[in-house]
Amino acid sequence: MKGIVRLYHFYNSLILKILRSVLLLLLVFAVFLTFSKIFLFLLSVFLIWETFFIFKISKTTPNLRISDNREDPMGSFTLKSQEALLSGKTEDIVKNLLKFPSVKFLIGKAEIDPKDLIFKEVAKKDLSEASFSLASERGGAYVTPFDIFASFLLLSEEETKALFNRRLKKENLLHILRWTKEKFPNEESHKPLRAEFWGEGIGESWVHGWTLETKKYMTDFTANVLRRKPDYFGRDKEYRGIVEGLSSGQSVLLVGEEGVGKTSLIEALAIESFSGKLSGNLYHRRIYQFMADAFLAGAQNQGELEQRFVLFTDEVSHSGNIIILIQNLETILGQGSLNLDLSGQLLPYLDASDKKLLLIATSTEGVYKKFIEPKTSFAASFKTVRVEEPDRDQIAEIIIKKSFDIEEKYKVLVSYRAMLAALDLGKKYLPQRANPGASVLLLEDAANRSKLSKKNVVTEEDVTFEVKTKTNLPIGLPKDDEKKTLLNLEEEMHKRLVDQEDAVGSIAEAMRRVRAGLESNKKPISFLFLGPTGVGKTETAKTLANIYFGGEAKIIRIDMSEFADSSGVNKILSPDKGSLSDEIFNFPFSLVLLDEFEKASSLVHNLFLQVLDDGRLTDNSGRTVNFADAIVIATSNAGSEYIRESLQINPILDKNFKKNLLDFVQKNGVFAPELLNRFDELVVFKPLSGQDLRKIASLMLSEVAKNMKEKDIEVSFDQSVVEKVAMGGASDEFGARPLRRFIQDNIEDILARKILTGEIQRGEKLVVVSVNGTISVNKQ
């Protein structure tokens, strides 16, 4: 092998390449000018040698595969890898490696600038052993040039920090190496030359006859797939299930959520059947997709539809080379806007014993249970193949392979961090789709935006920007503006809230922990607010929504007294619009406010055990609803009297107080211990003092003044009015809650009457005072 390596290196040197080119030109000219047999012989010998060198010597395979090599690592190095190591210094080796397209691809994915490299001298023995080990870890057959370069990165990482500065670790580098192997498979082992013929021979399709009716209502799915020639990967179990079902003459129904890859499996079937890789009744079949809207177009009545159906199904069953594809099978079962039910007409053709008609259809799990499974005879005619969401490693592999199509389509380079971001954020971007579909679409949208922005590389920032733009989710570590908000959250909240220092502090600290990445990101941030009525529990939730979510529109507010019996579970799990499950499914970045949580039934409480612990629910339609990006706040008056009485004795809210309060709530059977332990923070709200009520009254009156200012009327409130509102509006039972009603009845009503009668005009200045308990409005 060493002799071949030196020959390969010598023969590919610049001088030899020039001499070979000159020699070829001289021999060609000599043959054409002299027609000498000697020159023709020499030219033939030269071309034979060149062919032998290119197709034999250049494709020499290493002596041992990595898995079989126990002694000599170099025995598993490819020809080009061994040639690369012939250079003397490490710097020369690395610079030579940087010329390889595969290495350029690798550093592009890792977003490493060659200028940032420090050419640390590394012993060849260390470099070769590290390369062998790395190639083995990535599951390679042989050691390639990109394995050597990646090993150099790891060995020089302490000096260069090339990986650390790009937030990459060894496992990330292994992913990029596998990605590189997918892009450059010939770097490791050359495919043998062989002729491969696709499709049928000339005229073979004529034996199946014409399908004129079929083409009116169907599109050629196979032709569309062949134009793109997509790669097929993974899903071997599901694919075998499809092939086995169709081979036996039974139609197949693929059941899985949107985005899991059902269509990709059908594309794989189309390619393999067309190319003749499948035998039996799947040999050279074409897949045609049924178009329900074209089928309905122009039909005058049900009888005409039935006639059309009989014509094209008879035509397909006699042709013998067509498989019908129906995406979303429920569309021909009377569901959806088309209101078309063909199940009765189709059933006789689905008998597997006579193999009249082969059908492959798709559906989601929820639709299958609701519309298809109840039609027992119809459902039994299909072999059901369930397509589940792959695991994370499989999804990553699929995204890597799909990225090649995205790069080709948009003429951009997709970086590894961008792929990783798409993998992590796909379900946040498109919660209604499963992976890998959601992540692939996110990556494609980011690539499209990059292309429109004249960018050549799709980065992690491009992907996160795409998600933020659509969802307003706080993605990644906080940026400067959010850091400032988090660090000053108490101050921001107190602009709208009075006192409750302990409550505000607990909330702010919990929010900082989560956004700093110190808490699990797989479940929602959750708080249980305990305290008397009218002390600011709901107002605190609204304040947090305004500061953190940008407005109260992001609040999903639920009165838990409406879920007091067992039917409450179905209300929450209902997929219908307006239910909690549907709201979170469509708007995952929301604040969920559960008012009077103690009034919900224990079954509903058990449901929230799962939400607070796992961060997700499965609704009644089979959809997975993810709460991980939500903030859940449950409010309760439980223990209000205990809080009042205890704080009168000792006004300090400490850990012992909270522990005693929890014990009290549990002993009284309000909440189960396991439910209380699921909340991130128990937040206690104190009864309001007279001073607190005055501050709240002042805040509310400032809102009235602000509203009047918008009407070009300036209003100020005397301190006597603040005192009147605070003392006259508050109550021991309802706290500050009646203050707003008091202001409406005693101040806003007076202002409204005076505006309507013309007593108050635009541009005037007013002062509101209270004299002997009577509120009056005076002009300044």
C-alpha positions in Angstrom: 0.0 0.0 0.0 2.9 2.4 0.8 4.3 1.9 -2.7 0.9 2.7 -4.3 0.6 5.8 -2.1 4.0 7.1 -3.2 3.2 6.4 -6.8 -0.2 8.1 -6.5 1.4 11.1 -4.9 4.2 11.3 -7.4 1.9 10.8 -10.4 -0.5 13.5 -9.2 2.3 16.1 -8.6 2.0 19.4 -10.5 5.1 18.7 -12.7 3.8 15.2 -13.6 0.3 16.5 -14.5 1.9 19.1 -16.8 4.2 16.5 -18.4 1.2 14.1 -18.8 -0.8 16.8 -20.5 2.0 17.7 -22.8 2.8 14.1 -23.7 -0.9 13.5 -24.5 -1.0 16.5 -26.8 2.3 15.5 -28.6 1.1 12.0 -29.2 -2.3 13.1 -30.5 -0.6 15.6 -32.9 2.0 13.0 -33.9 -0.8 10.5 -34.8 -2.8 13.0 -36.8 0.3 14.4 -38.6 2.2 11.2 -39.4 -0.5 8.5 -39.2 2.4 6.4 -37.8 1.5 3.1 -36.2 4.3 3.6 -33.6 2.7 6.9 -32.4 -0.7 5.3 -32.4 0.6 2.4 -30.4 2.3 4.8 -27.9 -0.9 6.8 -27.6 -2.9 3.6 -27.0 -0.5 2.5 -24.3 -0.6 5.9 -22.7 -4.4 5.9 -22.6 -4.6 2.4 -21.3 -2.2 3.3 -18.5 -4.1 6.5 -17.7 -7.4 4.5 -17.5 -5.7 1.9 -15.3 -4.4 4.6 -13.0 -7.7 6.5 -12.8 -10.0 3.5 -12.4 -7.7 1.0 -10.6 -4.8 2.6 -8.7 -6.7 5.8 -7.7 -9.5 3.7 -6.3 -7.3 1.3 -4.3 -9.1 0.3 -1.1 -7.3 0.1 2.2 -6.2 -3.3 3.4 -8.4 -3.4 6.5 -11.8 -2.0 7.5 -11.7 -0.1 10.8 -13.8 -2.7 12.5 -11.3 -5.4 11.5 -8.2 -3.5 12.3 -6.6 -4.3 15.7 -2.9 -3.4 15.1 -2.0 -0.9 12.4 -4.2 2.2 12.2 -2.6 3.2 8.8 -3.9 0.0 7.3 -7.4 1.5 7.3 -6.4 4.9 5.8 -7.7 5.6 2.3 -5.2 6.4 -0.5 -5.8 10.1 -0.3 -5.6 10.1 3.5 -2.2 8.4 3.4 -1.0 10.8 0.7 -2.1 13.8 2.8 0.2 12.6 5.7 3.3 12.4 3.4 3.8 16.1 4.0 6.5 17.0 6.6 5.0 19.5 9.0 1.5 19.7 10.5 0.9 23.0 8.8 1.6 21.6 5.4 -0.7 18.6 6.1 -3.5 20.9 7.2 -3.1 23.3 4.3 -3.1 20.3 1.9 -6.3 19.0 3.6 -8.0 22.4 3.2 -7.9 21.9 -0.6 -10.3 18.9 -0.4 -13.9 19.7 -1.1 -15.0 17.5 1.8 -12.9 19.5 4.2 -14.2 22.8 2.8 -17.7 21.4 3.3 -16.8 20.5 6.9 -15.5 23.9 7.9 -18.4 25.5 6.1 -20.9 23.6 8.2 -18.9 24.3 11.4 -18.6 28.0 10.4 -14.9 27.9 10.9 -12.8 30.5 9.1 -9.4 28.9 8.0 -7.8 32.2 9.0 -8.7 31.4 12.6 -6.7 28.2 12.6 -3.5 27.9 14.6 -1.2 25.3 13.0 0.0 23.6 16.2 2.6 21.0 15.5 1.2 17.5 16.2 3.1 14.3 16.0 2.0 12.2 13.0 1.5 9.2 15.2 -0.8 11.1 17.4 -2.7 12.5 14.5 -3.1 9.2 12.7 -4.3 7.4 15.9 -6.7 10.2 16.7 -8.0 10.1 13.1 -8.5 6.3 13.3 -10.4 6.6 16.6 -12.6 9.4 15.4 -13.5 7.6 12.2 -14.4 4.6 14.3 -16.6 6.7 16.5 -18.6 8.1 13.5 -19.1 4.5 12.3 -16.8 4.8 9.3 -15.4 2.0 7.3 -12.1 3.8 6.5 -10.2 6.9 7.6 -10.7 9.8 5.2 -9.1 13.2 4.8 -11.9 14.9 6.6 -11.4 12.6 9.6 -7.7 13.7 9.7 -8.7 17.4 9.6 -11.4 16.9 12.3 -8.8 15.2 14.5 -6.4 18.1 14.1 -9.2 20.4 15.3 -9.7 18.3 18.4 -5.9 18.0 19.1 -5.4 21.8 18.6 -8.6 22.9 20.4 -6.8 24.0 23.6 -4.9 26.6 21.6 -7.4 27.6 18.9 -10.7 27.3 20.7 -12.1 26.9 17.2 -14.9 24.6 18.4 -15.6 26.2 21.8 -16.0 29.7 20.2 -18.7 28.2 17.9 -20.4 26.4 20.8 -19.5 23.0 19.3 -18.4 19.9 21.2 -17.0 16.6 20.0 -20.4 15.0 19.6 -21.4 17.9 17.3 -18.2 17.4 15.3 -19.1 13.7 14.9 -22.5 14.8 13.5 -20.8 17.1 11.0 -18.5 14.2 10.0 -21.5 12.0 9.3 -23.0 14.9 7.3 -19.8 15.2 5.3 -19.8 11.4 4.7 -23.3 11.7 3.3 -22.2 14.5 0.9 -19.0 12.8 -0.2 -19.5 9.0 0.0 -16.7 8.3 -2.5 -14.1 9.8 -0.1 -14.5 6.6 1.9 -15.2 3.9 -0.7 -15.8 4.2 -4.4 -19.0 2.8 -5.9 -18.3 0.1 -8.4 -19.1 1.1 -12.0 -22.2 -0.5 -13.3 -25.0 0.3 -15.6 -28.4 0.9 -14.0 -31.6 1.2 -16.1 -34.6 3.0 -14.7 -38.2 2.4 -15.7 -39.7 0.1 -18.3 -38.3 -0.8 -21.6 -39.5 0.8 -24.8 -43.1 0.0 -25.5 -43.6 -2.1 -22.3 -46.2 0.3 -20.9 -48.4 -0.2 -24.0 -49.5 -3.6 -22.7 -51.4 -1.8 -19.9 -53.6 0.1 -22.3 -54.7 3.8 -22.2 -56.1 5.3 -19.0 -57.9 8.3 -20.3 -60.5 8.6 -17.5 -57.9 8.1 -14.9 -55.9 11.1 -16.1 -58.9 13.3 -15.8 -59.1 12.9 -12.0 -55.6 12.0 -11.1 -52.0 13.4 -11.3 -49.0 11.3 -12.0 -47.4 11.2 -8.5 -44.5 9.0 -9.8 -43.6 11.5 -12.5 -43.5 14.3 -10.0 -41.2 12.3 -7.7 -38.8 11.3 -10.5 -38.3 14.9 -11.5 -37.0 15.6 -8.0 -35.4 12.2 -7.3 -35.5 12.6 -3.5 -33.4 10.4 -1.2 -35.1 7.7 0.8 -33.7 7.0 4.3 -34.7 5.2 7.4 -38.2 4.0 8.2 -37.3 0.4 7.2 -40.0 -1.2 9.4 -42.8 1.0 8.0 -41.6 0.7 4.4 -41.5 -3.1 4.7 -45.1 -3.0 6.0 -46.2 -1.0 3.0 -44.5 -3.4 0.5 -45.7 -6.5 2.2 -49.3 -5.2 2.3 -49.4 -4.2 -1.4 -47.5 -7.3 -2.5 -50.2 -9.4 -1.0 -52.9 -7.5 -2.9 -54.1 -5.6 0.2 -54.5 -1.8 0.1 -52.5 0.1 2.7 -53.4 3.0 5.0 -50.6 5.1 6.6 -51.7 6.6 9.9 -49.5 9.3 11.4 -49.5 13.0 12.3 -48.8 15.6 9.7 -45.1 15.9 9.1 -43.9 12.5 10.3 -42.9 11.4 6.8 -45.9 9.5 5.3 -45.5 11.1 1.9 -41.7 10.4 1.9 -42.4 6.7 2.3 -44.8 6.8 -0.7 -42.1 8.6 -2.7 -39.7 5.8 -1.9 -42.2 3.3 -3.0 -42.8 5.2 -6.3 -39.0 5.3 -7.1 -38.3 1.6 -6.2 -41.3 0.3 -8.1 -40.7 2.4 -11.1 -37.0 1.5 -11.2 -37.8 -2.2 -11.0 -36.3 -2.9 -7.6 -39.6 -4.4 -6.3 -40.9 -7.7 -7.7 -44.2 -9.3 -8.1 -47.3 -7.1 -8.5 -45.2 -4.1 -7.5 -42.8 -4.4 -10.5 -42.9 -1.2 -12.6 -46.1 0.2 -11.0 -46.9 3.9 -11.3 -48.6 5.8 -8.5 -51.4 8.2 -9.4 -52.8 10.7 -6.8 -56.6 11.0 -6.7 -57.8 14.7 -6.9 -61.2 14.9 -5.3 -61.8 18.5 -6.5 -61.2 17.5 -10.1 -63.5 14.5 -9.7 -66.3 16.7 -8.5 -65.8 19.5 -11.0 -68.8 19.8 -13.4 -70.8 16.9 -12.0 -74.5 17.7 -12.0 -75.7 15.0 -9.6 -74.7 12.0 -7.5 -75.5 9.6 -10.3 -73.0 11.3 -12.6 -70.3 11.0 -9.8 -71.0 7.3 -9.4 -70.7 6.8 -13.2 -67.4 8.7 -13.2 -66.2 6.5 -10.3 -67.1 3.3 -12.0 -65.4 4.3 -15.2 -62.1 5.2 -13.8 -61.9 2.4 -11.2 -62.7 -0.1 -13.9 -60.0 1.4 -16.0 -57.4 1.3 -13.2 -58.2 -2.2 -12.2 -57.8 -3.4 -15.8 -54.6 -1.5 -16.5 -52.7 -3.5 -13.9 -49.9 -1.0 -13.5 -51.4 1.8 -11.4 -51.6 2.3 -7.6 -54.1 4.9 -6.5 -52.9 7.4 -3.8 -55.5 9.2 -1.7 -54.0 11.8 0.7 -56.2 12.4 3.7 -58.6 9.5 3.2 -61.4 11.2 5.1 -62.0 13.5 2.1 -63.8 10.7 0.3 -65.6 9.6 3.4 -68.0 12.5 3.6 -65.8 14.7 5.7 -64.5 18.2 4.9 -65.8 20.8 2.5 -66.3 18.4 -0.4 -69.0 16.3 1.3 -68.0 13.3 -0.9 -68.6 9.8 0.5 -67.3 7.0 -1.9 -66.6 4.4 0.8 -69.6 2.2 -0.3 -68.6 2.3 -4.0 -64.9 1.7 -3.3 -65.3 -1.2 -0.9 -66.0 -4.0 -3.5 -62.7 -3.0 -5.3 -60.6 -3.5 -2.1 -61.0 -7.2 -1.8 -57.4 -8.5 -1.4 -58.3 -11.9 -2.9 -58.8 -10.7 -6.4 -56.3 -7.9 -6.4 -58.5 -5.7 -8.6 -57.3 -2.4 -7.2 -54.3 -1.3 -5.1 -54.8 1.7 -3.0 -52.4 3.6 -0.6 -54.0 6.3 1.6 -53.0 8.5 4.4 -54.7 9.8 7.6 -53.9 11.3 11.0 -54.4 9.3 14.2 -57.3 11.5 15.4 -59.1 11.4 12.0 -58.6 7.6 11.8 -60.2 7.0 15.2 -63.1 9.5 14.5 -64.1 8.8 10.9 -62.4 5.6 9.5 -62.2 3.1 12.4 -66.0 3.3 13.0 -66.5 2.1 9.3 -65.4 -1.4 10.4 -65.7 -3.2 7.0 -64.1 -0.3 5.2 -61.2 0.0 7.7 -60.7 -3.8 7.7 -60.0 -3.6 3.9 -56.7 -1.8 4.6 -53.5 -2.9 6.2 -52.9 -0.1 8.7 -49.3 1.0 9.0 -48.7 3.5 11.8 -45.9 6.0 11.2 -44.7 7.4 14.5 -42.4 10.4 15.0 -38.8 9.3 14.9 -36.3 9.7 17.7 -34.0 12.7 17.9 -31.1 11.0 16.2 -33.2 9.8 13.3 -34.7 13.3 12.9 -31.2 14.8 12.8 -30.2 12.3 10.1 -33.3 13.1 8.0 -32.7 16.9 8.4 -29.0 16.4 7.3 -30.1 14.6 4.2 -32.9 17.0 3.4 -30.5 19.9 3.8 -28.8 18.9 0.5 -32.1 19.5 -1.3 -32.6 22.8 0.5 -29.0 23.9 -0.4 -29.5 23.0 -4.0 -32.9 24.7 -4.2 -31.9 28.0 -2.6 -28.2 28.0 -3.5 -27.1 28.6 0.1 -25.0 26.7 2.6 -26.8 25.3 5.7 -24.5 25.5 8.8 -24.5 22.8 11.4 -25.8 25.2 14.1 -28.7 26.1 11.8 -29.5 22.4 11.4 -29.3 22.0 15.2 -31.5 25.0 15.8 -34.1 23.7 13.3 -34.0 20.3 15.1 -34.7 22.0 18.5 -37.2 24.6 17.4 -39.2 22.9 14.6 -42.1 22.0 16.9 -42.2 25.5 18.4 -42.4 26.9 14.9 -45.1 24.6 13.6 -46.8 23.0 16.6 -49.5 21.5 14.4 -46.9 19.4 12.5 -44.8 16.5 13.8 -41.1 16.1 13.2 -39.1 15.8 11.0 -41.6 17.8 8.8 -41.7 20.8 11.2 -37.9 21.1 11.4 -37.4 20.6 7.7 -40.0 23.3 6.9 -38.4 25.7 9.4 -35.0 25.2 7.8 -36.4 25.7 4.4 -38.1 29.0 5.4 -34.9 30.2 7.0 -33.0 29.3 3.8 -35.5 31.2 1.7 -35.2 34.3 3.9 -31.4 34.1 3.7 -31.6 33.9 -0.1 -33.8 36.9 -0.3 -31.4 38.7 2.1 -28.5 37.9 -0.3 -26.8 35.7 2.3 -24.8 32.7 1.3 -24.9 30.8 4.6 -27.9 29.9 6.8 -26.9 30.4 10.4 -28.4 29.6 13.8 -29.4 33.2 14.1 -31.4 33.0 10.8 -33.4 30.0 12.1 -34.1 31.5 15.6 -35.1 34.8 13.9 -37.6 32.9 11.8 -39.1 31.3 14.9 -39.2 34.6 16.9 -40.8 36.4 14.0 -43.7 33.9 13.8 -44.2 33.0 17.5 -42.7 35.8 19.6 -41.0 33.1 21.7 -37.9 34.1 23.7 -35.5 31.8 21.9 -32.0 31.0 23.2 -30.2 33.0 25.9 -31.7 36.4 26.7 -30.5 39.4 24.5 -29.6 42.7 26.0 -33.1 44.1 26.2 -34.5 41.0 27.8 -31.6 40.8 30.2 -32.4 44.4 31.3 -36.1 43.5 31.8 -35.2 40.4 33.8 -32.7 42.1 36.0 -35.2 44.9 36.8 -38.3 42.8 36.8 -39.3 43.8 40.3 -39.1 47.5 39.5 -41.1 47.1 36.3 -43.8 45.1 38.1 -44.1 47.6 40.9 -45.0 50.3 38.4 -48.4 48.6 38.3 -48.5 46.7 41.6 -48.5 47.9 45.2 -46.5 46.2 47.9 -46.5 42.3 47.8 -42.7 42.5 47.8 -42.3 38.8 48.6 -44.7 37.7 45.8 -43.0 40.0 43.2 -39.5 38.9 44.3 -40.4 35.2 44.1 -41.8 35.6 40.6 -38.8 37.6 39.4 -36.3 35.1 40.7 -38.1 32.2 39.2 -38.2 34.0 35.8 -34.5 34.7 35.9 -33.7 31.1 36.8 -35.7 29.8 33.8 -34.3 32.3 31.2 -30.7 31.7 32.5 -31.2 28.1 31.6 -31.1 26.8 35.2 -34.5 25.2 35.0 -36.0 22.5 32.8 -37.2 23.7 29.4 -39.5 20.8 29.0 -42.2 22.0 31.3 -43.9 25.3 31.9 -42.9 27.9 34.5 -45.6 27.5 37.1 -46.8 29.5 40.1 -49.5 29.0 42.7 -50.8 32.3 44.0 -52.4 32.0 47.5 -54.1 34.9 49.3 -57.3 36.7 50.1 -59.6 38.1 47.4 -58.6 41.5 46.0 -55.0 41.6 47.0 -53.5 41.6 43.5 -53.2 38.0 42.4 -54.9 38.5 39.1 -53.3 41.9 38.6 -49.9 40.4 39.1 -50.6 37.9 36.3 -51.7 40.7 34.0 -48.6 42.7 34.9 -46.4 39.8 34.0 -48.2 39.3 30.7 -47.8 43.0 29.8 -44.1 43.0 30.6 -43.0 39.6 29.4 -45.6 38.7 26.7 -46.2 42.2 25.3 -49.9 42.5 26.4 -52.9 40.9 28.1 -54.0 39.4 24.8 -51.5 36.6 25.5 -53.5 35.5 28.6 -55.6 32.4 28.4 -57.9 32.9 31.4 -60.0 30.1 32.7 -62.6 30.2 35.5 -61.9 26.9 37.2 -65.3 26.9 39.0 -66.7 25.8 35.6 -64.6 22.6 35.9 -66.0 21.5 39.2 -67.3 18.0 38.1 -65.9 15.1 36.0 -66.9 16.7 32.7 -64.2 19.3 33.3 -61.6 16.9 32.0 -63.3 16.5 28.6 -63.7 20.3 28.4 -59.9 20.8 28.8 -59.0 18.0 26.5 -61.5 19.0 23.8 -59.9 19.8 20.4 -62.7 22.4 19.8 -61.9 26.0 19.4 -61.7 27.9 22.7 -60.7 24.9 24.8 -57.4 25.1 26.8 -55.9 22.4 24.7 -56.7 24.1 21.4 -55.6 27.5 22.7 -52.2 26.2 23.8 -51.8 24.1 20.6 -52.2 27.2 18.5 -50.7 29.7 20.8 -48.0 27.9 22.9 -46.3 31.1 24.1 -49.1 32.2 26.5 -49.8 32.9 30.1 -52.4 30.4 31.4 -54.4 32.0 34.3 -56.3 29.4 36.3 -58.7 31.5 38.5 -60.0 29.9 41.7 -58.0 26.7 41.1 -59.3 25.1 44.3 -62.8 24.9 42.8 -61.8 22.5 40.0 -62.5 18.8 40.5 -59.7 16.4 41.7 -59.8 14.8 38.2 -58.9 18.2 36.7 -56.2 18.7 39.3 -54.7 15.3 38.3 -54.7 16.5 34.7 -52.6 19.5 35.7 -50.2 17.1 37.5 -49.1 15.9 34.0 -49.0 19.5 32.6 -46.8 20.8 35.4 -44.5 17.7 35.4 -44.3 16.6 31.7 -45.2 19.8 30.0 -47.8 18.2 27.7 -51.2 16.7 27.3 -52.8 14.5 24.6 -56.2 16.0 23.6 -59.3 14.0 22.6 -58.3 14.1 18.9 -54.9 12.5 19.6 -52.9 15.7 19.3 -50.0 16.3 21.6 -50.3 19.7 23.2 -47.1 21.2 24.5 -47.1 23.6 27.5 -43.3 24.0 27.7 -43.4 27.6 26.4 -46.3 28.7 28.6 -46.4 30.3 32.1 -49.1 28.7 34.2 -50.4 30.7 37.1 -53.1 29.2 39.4 -54.8 31.5 41.9 -56.6 30.4 45.0 -58.3 31.9 48.1 -57.5 28.7 50.0 -56.0 29.4 53.4 -57.0 33.1 53.3 -58.1 33.3 56.9 -55.0 31.4 58.0 -52.8 34.0 56.1 -54.7 36.9 57.8 -54.5 35.5 61.3 -50.9 34.3 61.0 -49.6 37.6 59.6 -51.4 39.6 62.4 -49.2 37.6 64.9 -46.0 37.7 62.8 -45.9 39.9 59.7 -42.8 38.2 58.2 -43.3 35.9 55.2 -40.5 33.3 55.4 -40.0 29.6 54.5 -41.5 28.5 57.8 -44.7 30.5 57.1 -45.0 28.9 53.6 -44.4 25.4 55.0 -47.1 25.9 57.7 -49.5 27.3 55.0 -48.9 24.3 52.8 -49.5 21.9 55.8 -52.8 23.8 56.5 -53.9 23.6 52.9 -53.1 19.8 52.7 -54.8 19.0 56.0 -57.9 20.7 54.8 -57.9 18.6 51.6 -57.8 21.6 49.2 -54.8 20.4 47.2 -53.0 17.1 47.1 -49.4 17.2 48.2 -48.1 15.9 44.9 -49.9 18.7 43.1 -48.5 21.4 45.4 -45.0 20.0 44.9 -45.3 20.3 41.1 -45.5 24.1 41.2 -42.2 25.9 40.7 -43.1 28.5 43.3 -45.7 29.0 46.0 -46.4 32.8 46.1 -48.2 34.2 49.1 -50.1 37.5 48.9 -50.7 39.5 52.1 -53.8 41.4 53.0 -53.5 45.0 52.0 -52.9 47.8 54.5 -54.5 51.2 54.5 -51.4 52.7 52.9 -51.4 50.0 50.2 -55.0 50.8 49.4 -54.2 54.5 49.0 -51.4 53.7 46.6 -53.7 51.4 44.6 -56.4 54.1 44.5 -53.8 56.6 43.3 -52.7 54.2 40.5 -56.3 53.7 39.4 -57.1 57.4 39.4 -53.9 58.1 37.3 -55.5 55.7 34.7 -58.6 57.9 34.7 -56.5 61.0 34.3 -54.6 59.3 31.4 -57.9 58.5 29.6 -59.1 62.1 30.0 -55.8 63.4 28.7 -56.5 61.5 25.5 -59.7 63.6 25.1 -57.6 66.8 25.7 -59.0 67.3 29.2 -56.5 67.6 32.0 -57.7 66.1 35.4 -56.0 66.1 38.7 -57.1 64.4 41.9 -56.8 66.0 45.4 -55.4 63.7 48.1 -58.9 63.9 49.8 -60.2 62.0 46.8 -57.5 59.3 47.1 -58.4 58.9 50.7 -62.2 58.7 49.9 -61.7 56.1 47.3 -59.3 54.0 49.4 -61.5 54.0 52.5 -64.9 54.0 50.8 -64.2 51.5 48.1 -62.2 48.8 49.9 -63.7 46.0 52.1 -62.3 43.3 54.4 -64.0 40.6 52.3 -63.0 41.7 48.8 -59.8 43.8 49.4 -59.1 46.3 46.7 -61.4 44.7 44.1 -64.4 47.1 44.7 -62.1 50.2 44.2 -62.6 50.2 40.5 -66.4 50.0 40.8 -66.3 52.8 43.4 -64.3 55.1 40.9 -66.7 54.3 38.1 -69.8 55.1 40.2 -68.5 58.2 42.0 -66.1 59.8 39.6 -66.3 58.5 36.1 -70.1 58.8 36.0 -69.9 62.5 37.1 -67.2 63.2 34.4 -69.3 61.4 31.7 -72.5 63.5 32.5 -70.6 66.8 32.5 -68.9 65.9 29.1 -72.3 65.0 27.5 -74.0 68.2 28.9 -71.2 70.3 27.6 -70.1 71.5 31.1 -66.6 70.2 30.4 -64.9 71.1 27.1 -61.7 70.1 25.4 -58.7 72.0 26.7 -60.1 72.6 30.2 -58.2 71.8 33.4 -60.2 70.1 36.2 -59.5 69.2 39.8 -61.5 66.6 41.6 -61.9 67.0 45.4 -63.8 65.5 48.3 -65.4 67.8 50.8 -67.3 66.3 53.8 -67.5 63.0 52.0 -68.9 64.5 48.8 -66.9 64.3 45.5 -67.1 67.3 43.2 -65.4 68.4 40.0 -64.1 71.9 39.7 -62.6 73.9 36.9 -59.2 75.5 37.5 
